[in-house]
Each structure stands twice: as structure tokens, then as C-alpha cells.
Amino acid sequence: MARYASHEWHPIPGAQVGTYTGGPKKFIVHTTEGGLAGSLSAYETKHVVPHFTWDYSSRRRLQHVDTASSVSALANDSGGVQTNRDGAIQVEIVGFAADSHNWPDAMLAWLADGIKEVCTREGINPAHAPRFVGAESSPASQSAPQRMSPAAWDGFDGVCGHQHVPENEHWDPGRLDYPKILAFMEDDMPLTSADKAIISEAVGEALDGQAKRVSGIVSWERYMEVLIDAAREGTKYPTAAQVAAAVDQVVGDVDSAAIVTAVTTAVNQALAALPAQIVEAIDQAIPGAVSNAAIVEATKQALREGTASE
């Protein structure tokens, strides 16, 4: 069984599901050609479903079917090669094939995180991918040149689009910039010294007026490294009240609520000056860019790792 904790569980009544018949696992990308609500309604009406639906506009990732079962979002001709059942893990991305070549970097980075998670968990090779084409290539037919042969499909172990699957005519997800998505998967998006300086200065200024006793104890560059590391790792945080109490124990009589408020405001302001892909990386792990629980947890870690000067 594979239900993803990172996704909302959203089963579709009467969904057409089955068992896999062979072939290595592969990840197939579709576009919904409409909004999220309409797509979910269509699944329920037609009983044709993917494993996942991802909606960047709401940052929602939905799972409809356990990946241990095959789904039904691909056409499958009688007597031909298996499509849905040939190891195909499938996602519908809310959007339009005609627009995918213009999707912003922040969206591509968000998709990269999802694709990377699925490929890692399912043993799929994300670097193995054909070229994605647009409408200018006349891709909407079973004989279109970008489509795989039945033998190539059966042996495929990477990431492709609906447009590449044999026995199908759809051309979604269009001319998706998959090389850029792959680059986001391979790049941990490190902060530059300038990025760290922007955040560190904003945090330091905010805290200077709120908790002067902390200023000689914490290295704010180290503080930000802890925060970003925590964001990337998706660390599970205790409640804000629990961590605020821990901060008080480490530092002493400090207004923890003031720290939380000041740092949250400062970091959000600083994030506005950073490249979109860095903001996106943080936002995915800590919803809303920075949460109070994350802030106080990172503060606690930084305080414990800092060197007291008094």
C-alpha cells in the first residue's frame, strides 16, 4: 500500500481501478483542461481517475487511489499493450496543455517536489524522460511521432506525458519544461551569501528592539541556516507553546511571544526580496512561508547551539 501523508486522501466513488500486469513503474503526467472542482466532478461522473491531482493555485495535492492499484486515466485498446496496468502511476495537474510552456518557475519547482517524492517512493527514474511537445507538433493522434511504441512503453521506467503513451490521442501536458523541473529536483536551491544577509539583517533588526538579551547569544546567520534546513527537511514541530517554554528555559526571562511575532514579520518581509524558487521551497515545507511553531523551534535550536557571551 502507498498512501502519501503529503496528500489529502480524496477517494472517488466507483473509481475504475485494477491490478498491474507488469512493466517497470513509470510516472505519467496529465493536465485536467479545467479547474479542480470541475475535474473532481468529472472523475465522479465518468469513474475515470488518476492516482493524484495537483492544484498549484491552492497548493493542494490530492490522492484518489492507493498506488498499489492501477487507475484508469489512459485509453487502452482491446488486444493491444496494457497502458494503465503497465506500472503506470498517474497525476492530473490542474491546468491546460496549451499553457504549460508558460508555467512560472515557482509552479515548476512545486511540481518538481511532487514528482521527486513519487519517483523516490515508487522507484521511478525521474531523469529518464522523453521530450514534451506542444500543439505545433500535431501531437494529438495515435501515430504522432512523440508517442512510444508498445515495446518502448512496456520497458519505460521514467516520467512522461499522456502525449507519449501508445494507443492514446491526447497531447497533454503540452510543451512542459521538464528539463527545468528536473533541474529543480536535482538542485537543493541553496541560499547565497546575499540571500542570507537579507534575512539575517531583517531578523536581527526586528529582534534588537524586542529581546536585547538575545542579541549577544545568537548568530543570526546560524539561526537562518537552522530555519532553512528545517524547512527543507519538513521537520515536525511541537506546539508553539511548548517551544516558547523551551526558549524561556534556555534564555531566561524573554518575551517569547514578542520573539515569535517579530521574527515571523521580519522573515516574511525578507522572503519577499528572495528569488521565487527559494520562497517556494520554504513555503512548501512551512505553509504560509513561516509558521510560529517553526520560528520558535528554529529559535530554540539556534539558542542552544549559540555561544553565550555573558
C-alpha positions as CSV (number, residue, x, y, z in Angstrom):
1,M,0.0,0.0,0.0
2,A,1.1,3.5,-0.7
3,R,-1.0,6.4,0.6
4,Y,1.0,9.6,0.8
5,A,0.9,11.5,4.0
6,S,1.8,14.6,2.0
7,H,-1.5,14.4,0.1
8,E,-5.2,14.8,1.1
9,W,-6.9,11.4,0.8
10,H,-9.8,12.0,-1.6
11,P,-11.2,8.7,-2.9
12,I,-13.7,8.8,-5.9
13,P,-16.8,6.6,-5.5
14,G,-17.0,4.0,-8.2
15,A,-13.5,4.7,-9.5
16,Q,-12.2,2.2,-12.1
17,V,-9.1,0.6,-10.6
18,G,-7.3,-2.6,-11.2
19,T,-4.1,-4.5,-10.8
20,Y,-0.8,-4.1,-12.5
21,T,0.2,-6.7,-15.2
22,G,3.9,-5.9,-15.5
23,G,6.3,-3.4,-16.8
24,P,8.5,-1.2,-14.6
25,K,6.8,1.6,-12.7
26,K,6.5,4.9,-14.7
27,F,5.0,8.3,-13.9
28,I,2.5,9.8,-16.4
29,V,1.7,13.5,-16.3
30,H,-1.7,14.7,-17.5
31,T,-3.4,18.2,-17.4
32,T,-7.0,18.5,-16.4
33,E,-8.0,21.1,-19.0
34,G,-10.2,22.7,-16.4
35,G,-10.4,23.7,-12.8
36,L,-10.1,21.5,-9.7
37,A,-13.8,21.4,-8.9
38,G,-14.8,20.5,-12.4
39,S,-12.2,17.8,-12.6
40,L,-13.3,16.1,-9.4
41,S,-16.9,16.2,-10.7
42,A,-15.8,14.6,-14.0
43,Y,-14.0,11.8,-12.1
44,E,-17.2,11.1,-10.2
45,T,-19.3,11.1,-13.3
46,K,-17.0,9.1,-15.6
47,H,-15.4,7.0,-12.9
48,V,-12.1,7.5,-14.7
49,V,-9.4,8.6,-12.3
50,P,-5.7,9.2,-11.8
51,H,-3.8,8.4,-8.6
52,F,-3.2,12.0,-7.8
53,T,-4.5,15.5,-8.7
54,W,-2.2,18.5,-8.0
55,D,-3.5,22.1,-8.0
56,Y,-0.8,24.7,-7.7
57,S,-3.2,27.6,-7.3
58,S,-4.4,26.2,-4.0
59,R,-1.2,24.2,-3.2
60,R,-3.3,21.1,-2.8
61,R,-2.1,17.6,-3.5
62,L,-5.0,15.1,-3.6
63,Q,-4.6,11.3,-3.7
64,H,-7.6,9.3,-5.0
65,V,-6.3,5.8,-5.3
66,D,-3.6,3.8,-3.5
67,T,-0.6,3.4,-5.8
68,A,-0.7,-0.3,-5.1
69,S,-3.6,-0.4,-7.6
70,S,-3.7,0.7,-11.2
71,V,-6.0,3.6,-12.3
72,S,-7.9,4.5,-15.5
73,A,-6.9,7.9,-16.9
74,L,-5.4,6.4,-20.1
75,A,-7.1,4.9,-23.1
76,N,-6.5,1.2,-23.5
77,D,-7.3,-0.6,-26.8
78,S,-8.6,-4.1,-26.6
79,G,-5.9,-6.7,-27.6
80,G,-3.1,-4.1,-27.5
81,V,-0.4,-3.3,-25.0
82,Q,-1.5,-2.6,-21.4
83,T,-1.5,1.2,-20.6
84,N,-3.0,1.9,-17.2
85,R,-1.9,-1.5,-15.9
86,D,1.7,-1.4,-17.2
87,G,3.2,0.1,-14.0
88,A,1.6,3.5,-14.7
89,I,1.4,5.9,-11.7
90,Q,-0.6,8.9,-12.9
91,V,-1.1,12.5,-11.9
92,E,-3.5,15.2,-13.3
93,I,-2.1,18.7,-12.9
94,V,-4.8,21.3,-12.8
95,G,-4.2,23.4,-15.9
96,F,-4.1,23.4,-19.6
97,A,-1.7,21.7,-22.0
98,A,-1.7,24.9,-24.2
99,D,-0.3,26.9,-21.3
100,S,2.2,24.6,-19.7
101,H,5.2,26.1,-21.5
102,N,4.5,29.3,-19.7
103,W,4.1,28.0,-16.2
104,P,6.1,30.1,-13.8
105,D,9.3,28.7,-12.1
106,A,7.6,28.7,-8.8
107,M,5.0,26.3,-10.1
108,L,7.6,24.1,-11.8
109,A,9.5,23.9,-8.5
110,W,6.3,22.9,-6.7
111,L,5.7,20.2,-9.3
112,A,9.3,19.1,-9.0
113,D,8.9,18.4,-5.3
114,G,5.8,16.2,-6.0
115,I,7.4,14.3,-8.9
116,K,10.6,13.7,-6.9
117,E,8.5,12.3,-4.0
118,V,6.6,10.0,-6.2
119,C,9.7,8.8,-8.1
120,T,11.6,8.2,-4.9
121,R,8.8,6.2,-3.3
122,E,7.9,4.2,-6.3
123,G,11.4,3.5,-7.7
124,I,10.9,5.5,-10.9
125,N,13.9,7.2,-12.7
126,P,13.0,10.9,-13.0
127,A,16.0,11.6,-15.3
128,H,14.5,9.2,-17.9
129,A,12.1,11.3,-19.8
130,P,11.2,12.0,-23.5
131,R,10.9,15.5,-24.9
132,F,7.5,17.1,-24.3
133,V,5.9,18.7,-27.3
134,G,3.2,21.3,-28.0
135,A,0.4,21.7,-30.4
136,E,2.7,22.9,-33.1
137,S,4.0,19.3,-33.4
138,S,0.5,18.0,-34.2
139,P,0.7,15.5,-31.3
140,A,-2.9,14.6,-30.9
141,S,-3.1,11.2,-32.7
142,Q,-2.0,7.7,-32.0
143,S,0.5,7.9,-34.8
144,A,2.1,11.2,-33.7
145,P,5.9,10.9,-33.7
146,Q,6.4,11.6,-30.0
147,R,4.4,8.6,-29.0
148,M,6.2,5.5,-27.8
149,S,6.0,2.1,-29.5
150,P,4.3,-0.6,-27.4
151,A,7.7,-2.2,-26.7
152,A,9.3,1.1,-25.7
153,W,6.3,1.8,-23.4
154,D,6.4,-1.6,-21.8
155,G,10.1,-1.1,-20.9
156,F,9.9,2.6,-19.9
157,D,10.8,3.4,-16.3
158,G,10.8,7.2,-16.2
159,V,8.5,10.3,-16.4
160,C,6.4,11.0,-19.5
161,G,3.2,12.7,-20.6
162,H,-0.1,11.4,-21.7
163,Q,1.1,12.5,-25.1
164,H,3.8,9.8,-25.1
165,V,1.6,6.8,-24.3
166,P,0.7,4.4,-27.1
167,E,-3.0,3.7,-28.0
168,N,-3.8,7.3,-26.9
169,E,-4.6,10.5,-28.8
170,H,-4.4,13.2,-26.1
171,W,-1.4,15.5,-26.2
172,D,-1.4,16.8,-22.6
173,P,0.5,18.1,-20.7
174,G,1.8,20.0,-23.7
175,R,5.3,21.6,-24.1
176,L,6.1,21.2,-20.4
177,D,9.6,22.5,-19.5
178,Y,10.6,19.2,-17.9
179,P,14.4,19.9,-18.1
180,K,13.7,22.8,-15.7
181,I,11.6,20.6,-13.4
182,L,14.4,18.1,-13.4
183,A,16.9,20.8,-12.5
184,F,14.7,21.8,-9.6
185,M,14.7,18.2,-8.4
186,E,18.4,18.0,-8.6
187,D,19.1,21.4,-7.1
188,D,18.6,21.9,-3.3
189,M,18.2,25.6,-4.0
190,P,21.0,26.8,-1.7
191,L,20.9,30.3,-0.3
192,T,23.6,32.6,-1.5
193,S,25.5,34.8,1.0
194,A,23.5,37.8,-0.2
195,D,20.2,35.9,0.5
196,K,21.4,35.0,4.0
197,A,22.4,38.6,4.6
198,I,18.9,39.9,3.6
199,I,17.2,37.6,6.0
200,S,19.7,37.9,8.8
201,E,19.7,41.7,8.8
202,A,15.9,41.8,8.9
203,V,15.7,39.3,11.7
204,G,18.4,40.9,13.7
205,E,16.8,44.4,13.4
206,A,13.4,43.1,14.5
207,L,14.7,41.2,17.5
208,D,17.1,44.0,18.6
209,G,14.1,46.0,19.8
210,Q,12.2,43.0,21.2
211,A,14.7,41.0,23.1
212,K,18.1,42.7,23.5
213,R,19.2,39.9,25.9
214,V,19.3,37.5,23.0
215,S,21.4,39.7,20.7
216,G,24.8,38.6,22.2
217,I,23.9,34.9,22.2
218,V,22.6,34.0,18.8
219,S,24.4,34.1,15.5
220,W,21.5,35.2,13.2
221,E,23.2,33.7,10.2
222,R,23.2,30.4,12.0
223,Y,19.6,31.0,13.0
224,M,18.6,31.3,9.4
225,E,20.6,28.2,8.4
226,V,18.6,26.3,11.0
227,L,15.3,27.7,9.8
228,I,16.0,26.9,6.1
229,D,17.3,23.4,7.0
230,A,14.2,22.7,9.0
231,A,12.0,23.9,6.1
232,R,13.8,21.6,3.6
233,E,13.6,18.6,5.9
234,G,9.9,19.2,6.6
235,T,10.6,18.8,10.3
236,K,7.6,18.1,12.6
237,Y,7.4,20.8,15.2
238,P,6.0,20.7,18.7
239,T,3.3,23.3,19.6
240,A,4.3,26.9,19.8
241,A,3.5,27.0,23.5
242,Q,5.8,24.0,24.2
243,V,8.7,25.6,22.3
244,A,8.2,29.0,23.7
245,A,8.6,27.4,27.1
246,A,11.8,25.8,26.0
247,V,13.1,29.2,24.7
248,D,12.4,30.7,28.1
249,Q,14.3,27.9,29.8
250,V,17.3,28.4,27.6
251,V,17.5,32.2,27.6
252,G,15.7,33.1,30.8
253,D,13.1,35.9,31.2
254,V,12.5,36.7,27.5
255,D,9.1,37.6,25.9
256,S,8.8,34.6,23.7
257,A,5.6,35.9,22.1
258,A,7.4,39.0,21.1
259,I,10.2,36.9,19.5
260,V,7.6,34.9,17.5
261,T,5.8,38.0,16.3
262,A,8.9,40.0,15.4
263,V,10.7,37.2,13.7
264,T,7.7,36.0,11.7
265,T,7.1,39.5,10.4
266,A,10.8,40.1,9.6
267,V,11.3,36.8,7.9
268,N,8.2,37.2,5.7
269,Q,9.4,40.6,4.7
270,A,12.8,39.3,3.9
271,L,11.4,36.4,1.9
272,A,9.7,38.9,-0.4
273,A,13.1,40.0,-1.6
274,L,14.3,36.5,-2.4
275,P,14.1,34.6,-5.7
276,A,10.8,32.9,-6.2
277,Q,12.2,29.4,-6.1
278,I,13.6,29.9,-2.6
279,V,10.4,31.3,-1.3
280,E,8.6,28.3,-2.9
281,A,11.0,25.8,-1.2
282,I,10.3,27.3,2.2
283,D,6.6,27.7,1.7
284,Q,6.1,24.1,0.8
285,A,7.7,22.9,4.0
286,I,6.3,25.6,6.2
287,P,2.8,26.7,5.0
288,G,2.4,30.4,4.8
289,A,6.2,30.9,4.4
290,V,6.8,30.7,8.1
291,S,4.7,29.4,11.0
292,N,5.0,30.4,14.6
293,A,5.9,26.9,15.6
294,A,8.7,26.7,13.1
295,I,10.0,30.1,14.1
296,V,10.2,29.3,17.8
297,E,11.6,25.8,17.1
298,A,14.4,27.3,15.0
299,T,15.0,30.0,17.6
300,K,15.3,27.3,20.3
301,Q,17.8,25.3,18.2
302,A,19.8,28.4,17.4
303,L,19.9,29.5,21.1
304,R,21.1,26.1,22.2
305,E,23.8,25.9,19.5
306,G,24.9,29.5,20.1
307,T,27.7,30.6,22.4
308,A,26.7,32.7,25.4
309,S,28.6,36.0,25.7
310,E,27.6,36.9,29.2
